[in-house]
Amino acid sequence: MSVTSQLRDIQKKSDSIICLGLDLDPKKMPAELGKTSKGMFDFATRIIEATKDIVCAYKPNIAFYESLGPEGLSLLDVILKRVPDDIPIILDAKRGDIGNTAAHYAQALFGRFRADWVTVNPYMGYDSIRPFLDFQDKGVFVLCLTSNPGSKDFQTLRVEGRPLYELVAEKVAYWNKDQNFGLVVGATAPEQLKLIRNIAGEMPLLIPGVGAQGGSLEKAALDGTSNFTRVGVINVSRSVLYASREADFADRAREELTKLNSAVAVLRKKDNDAPQAESQPGEQAQPAPPAEAQPVEQGQPEPEQPAEQAPPAESDSN
């Protein structure tokens, strides 16, 4: 079973497409718990215990633990051991470096911390991602169009008339021979999210930006999943994790997640009740990548593909 299929299965089991970020900020949690590593461990484990049946994944951002030094990495290790085995761990590390270094990153994230998925940066190309694929039962989410304002500095720049994020999506779709790639696409750019979903095909999308960053849950759920025909993982963090700074923080986190799941369930029901179109969004043919898009490790090059007609220009605003 591919790692994407496992993600699809847990979404069915939990009836949730919501991923909870475990980004521990001592300043935002109950004061008595934010003072020590033990307190932060208690906070995280109580959150996990309260939400483990209504999420499809947990996503700790490793920076929140690295900033605490060796003690923080030990804290991450013991927290991840409390996540049930059937719930995927997406370790948000955004790594990207040359092959030998990338191999050590992959070993640390997949081997040492036992993540099921990691986030990587595609800027250095295929050879910087290839070592992560040696872990054949793991998955890689590649940054495509992120939710931060600075994404426009590079990700929306036009290359031969097309935004760079489109080319990234096409290239990753081409690499996705073993169904172990996904794309990170922010909910704060709904029109681009829909376009990237169409390019991605069966690849899952990791969709941050709902909640504190202002992205639309409705747009993320519908367009990020092609009306619930594809795998989309909507990440929420602060709005759930820190719903309360009082003793009821775990119960309040569960309440917030329940509201999100209920809202998605309403959208799903509306979609199921609506008359079905002849074809679902996202099912059109994939654009053929140029011949040079092939990973360098592959064998004989395939015949060069004819040039594609560039799509209509889009707004670069986010």
Number of C-alpha atoms within 10 A of each C-alpha: 7 14 20 21 14 16 21 18 15 20 22 12 13 17 17 23 27 26 27 30 23 25 18 24 14 18 11 15 23 19 12 12 19 19 13 11 16 12 17 22 19 15 21 24 19 15 21 23 14 17 20 18 16 21 26 28 28 24 22 23 20 19 15 17 20 15 11 13 11 11 13 17 18 15 19 22 15 13 19 22 12 14 17 13 9 14 21 23 24 25 26 21 16 16 18 21 18 15 17 11 14 20 18 14 19 22 17 13 21 20 13 11 19 18 21 22 26 25 23 24 18 21 13 12 16 20 18 21 24 19 19 24 16 12 16 12 17 21 24 23 26 26 22 27 28 22 22 14 10 11 18 16 8 12 19 22 15 15 11 8 11 16 19 17 23 20 20 21 26 21 23 23 23 19 17 15 9 13 21 22 27 28 27 25 30 29 33 25 21 19 14 23 24 22 16 26 26 24 23 27 20 21 23 25 28 25 28 24 23 22 17 11 16 11 19 15 21 16 19 31 25 20 25 32 25 20 19 18 14 22 25 29 27 26 24 24 23 18 17 23 27 18 20 17 17 13 10 11 21 24 16 20 23 23 16 15 23 17 11 18 19 14 14 21 16 12 18 16 10 11 14 12 9 9 8 9 7 6 8 13 20 23 16 11 9 14 17 16 19 17 13 11 16 16 16 12 9 8 8 7 11 11 8 11 11 10 10 10 7 9 8 7 10 11 9 14 10 19
